[in-house]
Amino acid sequence: MRKPPRFLTFIGLSLLVAILWLTACAPPRAAPLPEEAATRTVTPPPVQAASETPSPTMTATNTPSPTVTLAANQLGTRVTFTAEDGRELVGYFYPAWKPNAPIVVLMHEYGNSQAAWNESGIIPWMQNWGAQDPTGQIYTYAGGRLPQMPNDLSFAALTFDFRGHGESLPNLLMSDLNQNTPLFLMDARAAYAFAATLPGVDPNRVIGIGASIGADAVVDACISCAGAFSVSPGNWLNVDYGQAAQSILARGRPVRCMYAVNDGPSPATCWSLAPSDLYQIFSYPGTKHGMTFFVPRKMEGGFGQNLLEFLQAALQ
């Protein structure tokens, strides 16, 4: 048998070496994915928006702008104090922007709560933080039914719940008024005393404004208050209103009495004392009672101006 030529043997060996070299250098084939892994898609979790907490602001009532940024405590700090019998009462303190400021204690009607004062717009009006607005913007309150507070005036305010009302729990039944009148008087006295101890307050200028049982309480419990404004009193706390008011007037402090002509005992209660420079009476038609007078859309004409003049008189 004839042997192949040498050059053919050389070419064959060269091809064999090349094939072996290429096979060794080729990357290994990946193993096939399982069907589930091959078709599954991964969706990234949604990005959660950061929560935003707005800074507390006071906006003039019914006026879209301007605004005054306030510290949280200027919008009301929850406080507690104790009556003579040890009963804890809950209130809210609203500071003035001026140091050594007068303070107004607001006393609500029976069956209501201190929250009604926030709905009236009277608190920010008395605080008058708008006077600190460097732009000089004019602020309106209660839809313009409360007059412009002079820029140099600012009152602190204390609201509280009589026992059995609002946050001063437990609740009382509406039929419990007569048996609880001495206790409500304790609450009013405690509120006056507590107001005088609050920071930034002039203890000699504590003023009372009240409605219904609060209208009697601001007068009946006023031992050294700077003045009292009663809306719809009725001797509800079994204390003679005329005699209690006379003791305040004897100290040279102002008292105001306000009523609706068809509102039960309120007209006779106000007229149990003759009007004078210090004691003024305001009457309005209808049967409106108590806190209703403070509802902005129901505020009577001249009510706001009478309130402002009383506050100014109490500072004299």
KOLVEX-343106 format. One line per field, with one value per residue (C-alpha): x, y, z; residue in one letter. Coordinates in steps of 0.2 Angstrom, whole numbers, padded with zeros to 4 digits. Layout:
<nodes>
px c(X, ...) $
py c(Y, ...) $
pz c(Z, ...) $
residu c(a, ...) $
</nodes>
This chain:
<nodes>
px c(0000, 0007, 0009, 0002, 0014, 0022, 0015, -0003, 0002, 0008, -0008, -0019, -0009, -0010, -0029, -0031, -0021, -0031, -0048, -0042, -0036, -0052, -0062, -0052, -0054, -0073, -0083, -0094, -0112, -0124, -0136, -0154, -0165, -0181, -0196, -0202, -0186, -0184, -0201, -0202, -0201, -0196, -0206, -0197, -0208, -0216, -0208, -0217, -0219, -0212, -0225, -0227, -0232, -0238, -0231, -0245, -0251, -0265, -0274, -0286, -0304, -0312, -0297, -0286, -0270, -0259, -0253, -0243, -0233, -0235, -0227, -0238, -0241, -0248, -0262, -0267, -0258, -0268, -0267, -0275, -0279, -0288, -0303, -0305, -0312, -0298, -0307, -0296, -0301, -0295, -0291, -0281, -0270, -0268, -0253, -0252, -0238, -0234, -0226, -0235, -0251, -0269, -0278, -0297, -0305, -0319, -0333, -0345, -0363, -0371, -0371, -0358, -0339, -0324, -0322, -0336, -0324, -0313, -0327, -0331, -0315, -0314, -0298, -0286, -0295, -0290, -0272, -0270, -0255, -0259, -0252, -0235, -0236, -0221, -0231, -0244, -0258, -0275, -0283, -0302, -0310, -0328, -0331, -0327, -0340, -0326, -0318, -0300, -0290, -0277, -0260, -0253, -0266, -0264, -0273, -0269, -0284, -0289, -0303, -0308, -0322, -0333, -0334, -0344, -0342, -0330, -0313, -0317, -0325, -0335, -0350, -0365, -0383, -0392, -0404, -0389, -0388, -0396, -0386, -0370, -0371, -0359, -0346, -0347, -0343, -0328, -0323, -0324, -0314, -0301, -0300, -0298, -0284, -0275, -0276, -0266, -0251, -0249, -0233, -0232, -0248, -0251, -0260, -0268, -0277, -0288, -0304, -0320, -0331, -0345, -0361, -0376, -0370, -0353, -0361, -0366, -0349, -0338, -0347, -0351, -0333, -0324, -0315, -0302, -0305, -0302, -0319, -0333, -0344, -0360, -0370, -0387, -0385, -0400, -0395, -0391, -0379, -0391, -0381, -0389, -0382, -0385, -0377, -0362, -0360, -0361, -0346, -0336, -0342, -0338, -0320, -0321, -0321, -0332, -0347, -0357, -0373, -0381, -0397, -0411, -0427, -0437, -0424, -0431, -0424, -0409, -0418, -0423, -0406, -0397, -0409, -0408, -0394, -0396, -0385, -0370, -0353, -0346, -0361, -0369, -0383, -0385, -0402, -0406, -0422, -0427, -0423, -0405, -0395, -0378, -0365, -0376, -0371, -0353, -0357, -0349, -0363, -0375, -0366, -0377, -0372, -0362, -0358, -0339, -0337, -0345, -0334, -0318, -0323, -0326, -0309, -0301, -0311, -0305, -0287, -0289) $
py c(0000, 0017, 0030, 0048, 0061, 0070, 0087, 0080, 0072, 0088, 0098, 0085, 0086, 0105, 0105, 0093, 0104, 0119, 0111, 0105, 0123, 0131, 0119, 0122, 0141, 0142, 0148, 0135, 0135, 0141, 0129, 0132, 0142, 0134, 0140, 0150, 0159, 0163, 0172, 0180, 0199, 0209, 0225, 0238, 0244, 0260, 0275, 0282, 0301, 0309, 0315, 0333, 0342, 0360, 0373, 0380, 0396, 0409, 0415, 0430, 0423, 0424, 0432, 0421, 0430, 0435, 0423, 0424, 0409, 0405, 0393, 0378, 0385, 0401, 0391, 0384, 0374, 0361, 0364, 0356, 0364, 0359, 0366, 0368, 0350, 0342, 0340, 0342, 0353, 0354, 0371, 0379, 0394, 0406, 0418, 0436, 0443, 0456, 0452, 0456, 0455, 0455, 0438, 0435, 0419, 0413, 0403, 0393, 0389, 0374, 0359, 0366, 0366, 0377, 0372, 0384, 0399, 0393, 0393, 0411, 0419, 0429, 0421, 0426, 0443, 0446, 0439, 0451, 0442, 0451, 0467, 0458, 0456, 0467, 0470, 0480, 0470, 0472, 0456, 0453, 0441, 0434, 0439, 0457, 0458, 0460, 0478, 0481, 0478, 0492, 0487, 0490, 0478, 0460, 0449, 0431, 0420, 0405, 0393, 0378, 0365, 0366, 0349, 0337, 0346, 0343, 0336, 0339, 0322, 0312, 0319, 0326, 0324, 0340, 0338, 0340, 0359, 0364, 0352, 0356, 0375, 0376, 0365, 0376, 0391, 0382, 0379, 0397, 0403, 0390, 0396, 0415, 0410, 0399, 0412, 0424, 0411, 0408, 0414, 0431, 0436, 0451, 0444, 0460, 0461, 0445, 0448, 0437, 0435, 0422, 0415, 0408, 0399, 0407, 0424, 0422, 0414, 0428, 0439, 0428, 0421, 0438, 0442, 0453, 0452, 0467, 0467, 0455, 0454, 0444, 0437, 0430, 0428, 0422, 0419, 0401, 0398, 0403, 0419, 0436, 0444, 0462, 0460, 0451, 0464, 0478, 0471, 0472, 0490, 0496, 0492, 0503, 0489, 0488, 0476, 0473, 0464, 0458, 0449, 0445, 0453, 0436, 0426, 0420, 0428, 0436, 0454, 0455, 0449, 0462, 0476, 0471, 0484, 0502, 0507, 0518, 0523, 0507, 0496, 0495, 0485, 0479, 0472, 0464, 0457, 0439, 0424, 0422, 0414, 0412, 0406, 0409, 0428, 0423, 0413, 0424, 0425, 0428, 0442, 0457, 0474, 0484, 0468, 0468, 0486, 0485, 0470, 0480, 0495, 0484, 0476, 0494, 0499, 0484, 0490, 0507) $
pz c(0000, -0005, 0009, 0006, 0002, 0016, 0013, 0015, 0031, 0037, 0032, 0040, 0057, 0056, 0054, 0068, 0080, 0075, 0078, 0095, 0100, 0095, 0105, 0120, 0119, 0116, 0131, 0140, 0136, 0150, 0157, 0151, 0164, 0171, 0162, 0177, 0180, 0161, 0160, 0178, 0178, 0194, 0197, 0208, 0223, 0221, 0229, 0244, 0244, 0260, 0272, 0274, 0290, 0287, 0299, 0310, 0303, 0307, 0293, 0295, 0296, 0279, 0271, 0260, 0263, 0271, 0285, 0300, 0305, 0324, 0336, 0340, 0358, 0351, 0343, 0360, 0373, 0383, 0402, 0417, 0434, 0450, 0458, 0477, 0479, 0469, 0453, 0438, 0424, 0406, 0397, 0383, 0385, 0370, 0374, 0368, 0358, 0371, 0388, 0404, 0394, 0401, 0400, 0396, 0404, 0392, 0401, 0390, 0392, 0400, 0389, 0377, 0378, 0377, 0358, 0354, 0357, 0343, 0331, 0335, 0330, 0346, 0352, 0337, 0337, 0355, 0353, 0338, 0331, 0314, 0322, 0321, 0302, 0295, 0279, 0288, 0281, 0289, 0296, 0298, 0310, 0310, 0293, 0297, 0311, 0324, 0323, 0320, 0336, 0339, 0335, 0352, 0360, 0363, 0375, 0381, 0383, 0393, 0389, 0399, 0401, 0416, 0425, 0416, 0399, 0385, 0391, 0409, 0411, 0417, 0408, 0418, 0414, 0408, 0423, 0435, 0434, 0450, 0461, 0452, 0453, 0468, 0459, 0443, 0454, 0461, 0443, 0439, 0454, 0450, 0432, 0437, 0449, 0437, 0423, 0434, 0435, 0417, 0408, 0401, 0410, 0421, 0436, 0440, 0423, 0423, 0413, 0412, 0397, 0398, 0391, 0400, 0416, 0411, 0410, 0429, 0433, 0426, 0438, 0453, 0454, 0451, 0467, 0460, 0441, 0431, 0423, 0417, 0401, 0403, 0388, 0393, 0412, 0422, 0440, 0434, 0448, 0462, 0466, 0464, 0449, 0454, 0470, 0463, 0449, 0462, 0471, 0455, 0451, 0469, 0465, 0450, 0437, 0422, 0420, 0404, 0402, 0386, 0382, 0369, 0374, 0373, 0381, 0398, 0413, 0405, 0402, 0421, 0426, 0417, 0423, 0441, 0442, 0435, 0421, 0424, 0416, 0423, 0420, 0403, 0396, 0378, 0371, 0355, 0348, 0347, 0358, 0355, 0369, 0376, 0364, 0349, 0350, 0346, 0330, 0317, 0305, 0319, 0328, 0331, 0324, 0336, 0347, 0342, 0345, 0362, 0366, 0361, 0372, 0387, 0385, 0384, 0399, 0409, 0406, 0413) $
residu c(m, r, k, p, p, r, f, l, t, f, i, g, l, s, l, l, v, a, i, l, w, l, t, a, c, a, p, p, r, a, a, p, l, p, e, e, a, a, t, r, t, v, t, p, p, p, v, q, a, a, s, e, t, p, s, p, t, m, t, a, t, n, t, p, s, p, t, v, t, l, a, a, n, q, l, g, t, r, v, t, f, t, a, e, d, g, r, e, l, v, g, y, f, y, p, a, w, k, p, n, a, p, i, v, v, l, m, h, e, y, g, n, s, q, a, a, w, n, e, s, g, i, i, p, w, m, q, n, w, g, a, q, d, p, t, g, q, i, y, t, y, a, g, g, r, l, p, q, m, p, n, d, l, s, f, a, a, l, t, f, d, f, r, g, h, g, e, s, l, p, n, l, l, m, s, d, l, n, q, n, t, p, l, f, l, m, d, a, r, a, a, y, a, f, a, a, t, l, p, g, v, d, p, n, r, v, i, g, i, g, a, s, i, g, a, d, a, v, v, d, a, c, i, s, c, a, g, a, f, s, v, s, p, g, n, w, l, n, v, d, y, g, q, a, a, q, s, i, l, a, r, g, r, p, v, r, c, m, y, a, v, n, d, g, p, s, p, a, t, c, w, s, l, a, p, s, d, l, y, q, i, f, s, y, p, g, t, k, h, g, m, t, f, f, v, p, r, k, m, e, g, g, f, g, q, n, l, l, e, f, l, q, a, a, l, q) $
</nodes>
